[in-house]
Amino acid sequence: MPAMAPAMAWRISIEKAQTQLAKDRADEHAEAADKAREVAVKNAEIASQQTNLALQTLQLLVTKVQDQL
């Protein structure tokens, strides 16, 4: 059994390294997801502003047409 101890220690060391690598990747993905959410929120705000501008423009156009009738 003593001959297996270094092999087991090596295996445990590799598993720890793999676990840490997986955790690091998960952290990176979580960070990327947070940044993507921030961009999505900004895009939604811009889309809302553009929608409001389009509606105001349409309302102005309708008002001008009605005034000419």
JOVEN-V965233 format. One record per backbone hydrogen bond with DSSP energy under -0.5 kcal/mol. NH is the residue of the N-H (numbers start at 1). CO is the residue of the C=O. E is the energy in kcal/mol with one decimal. If there is no record, write none. Layout:
BEGIN
<<NH;CO;E> <NH;CO;E>>
END
This chain:
BEGIN
<<4;1;-1.7> <5;1;-0.8> <5;2;-0.6> <6;2;-0.6> <7;3;-0.6> <8;4;-3.0> <9;5;-2.6> <10;6;-2.4> <11;7;-2.4> <12;8;-2.9> <13;9;-2.3> <14;10;-2.3> <15;11;-2.6> <16;12;-2.5> <17;13;-2.2> <18;14;-2.6> <19;15;-2.5> <20;16;-2.7> <21;17;-2.5> <22;18;-2.5> <23;19;-2.4> <24;20;-2.8> <25;21;-2.5> <26;22;-2.4> <27;23;-2.5> <28;24;-2.4> <29;25;-2.7> <30;26;-2.4> <31;27;-2.3> <32;28;-2.5> <33;29;-2.4> <34;30;-2.2> <35;31;-2.2> <36;32;-2.4> <37;33;-2.3> <38;34;-2.2> <39;35;-2.3> <40;36;-2.5> <41;37;-2.5> <42;38;-2.3> <43;39;-2.8> <44;40;-2.3> <45;41;-2.3> <46;42;-2.4> <47;43;-2.6> <48;44;-2.3> <49;45;-2.3> <50;46;-2.6> <51;47;-2.4> <52;48;-2.5> <53;49;-2.4> <54;50;-2.4> <55;51;-2.6> <56;52;-2.5> <57;53;-2.4> <58;54;-2.5> <59;55;-2.6> <60;56;-2.5> <61;57;-2.5> <62;58;-2.8> <63;59;-2.4> <64;60;-2.4> <65;61;-2.3> <66;62;-2.7> <67;63;-2.3> <68;64;-1.5> <69;65;-1.0>>
END
